[in-house]
Amino acid sequence: MAFTFFFRDEQILSLAVQNLVPLSIGRANVHILNAGCAMGMETYTFAILLAESIGKFALRNIKIHAVDIDNENVDFGKTVTEGIYHKEHLQRIPPALFSKYFRAYGNGEYFIIGEELRSLVTFKKLDLLELTPLRTDYSLIICKNVLLHFSYNQRIEVLKMFHSSLLEGGLLAMENTQAMPAELAGKFKKLVDYAQLYAKT
Ligand SMILES: C[S@@+](CC[C@H](N)C(=O)[O-])C[C@H]1O[C@@H](n2cnc3c(N)ncnc32)[C@H](O)[C@@H]1O
């Protein structure tokens, strides 16, 4: 089972939200790819931060495509498809956000995330190394703690695939320790000094 947790790398996810909002104005549909989503904690953390920023009503234009190679992750309990998590996985969520977006499910051991966020997300099995873009109109790709598992050349090929999957100006968010390979400097512009957030040039 993959290592992941709610509100991991919150800084880069919040920064991605802030930069996504101006890009989304006037778009009928805003597509987001969460590549290497594991058991969906990252996906729903991003959805919560986005909902907090733009409000529940503005979410109707948002589509989050969450993919992972590992079926064990995607089938983790009922987690991914139904947004149901055991309480032990929910402890890092700030209490005010937890009570706003989760409700008890079943015997009190489990909680389910609100339909307004679940309905934004579709989960799918995908091997990023097949280098086949699902779409070519993403406004944002989140890919954290995944590329480190690949060789340097595989990383470059996956990043090129992300580049061709983004709209002009679209955003790429990675974990802090994942630097952009020098070979791709002309394809992505770094937006801040302190985090790995890039825009497609
Ligand atoms: C350490 S977890 C990171 C999860 C989440 N992104 C985070 O930051 O918490 C790495 C994830 O990458 C997925 N992964 C590894 N190789 C992959 C590939 N070739 N295609 C898609 N997903 C892959 C693993 O299955 C795992 O769920």
The ligand as an ORCA input file, in Angstrom:
! r2SCAN-3c Opt
* xyz 0 1
  C       4.393      7.602     -2.401
  S       2.863      7.471     -3.248
  C       2.452      9.211     -3.402
  C       0.992      9.439     -3.254
  C       0.573     10.904     -3.299
  N       0.824     11.484     -4.591
  C       1.238     11.704     -2.215
  O       2.080     12.560     -2.485
  O       0.918     11.454     -1.039
  C       3.377      7.065     -4.921
  C       2.225      6.621     -5.794
  O       2.688      6.570     -7.151
  C       2.077      5.468     -7.768
  N       2.851      5.086     -8.963
  C       4.086      4.541     -9.000
  N       4.445      4.292    -10.286
  C       3.411      4.702    -11.070
  C       3.159      4.691    -12.471
  N       4.068      4.200    -13.335
  N       1.997      5.184    -12.931
  C       1.064      5.679    -12.057
  N       1.227      5.701    -10.723
  C       2.386      5.215    -10.221
  C       2.102      4.398     -6.668
  O       1.175      3.349     -6.938
  C       1.737      5.216     -5.437
  O       0.349      5.235     -5.215
*
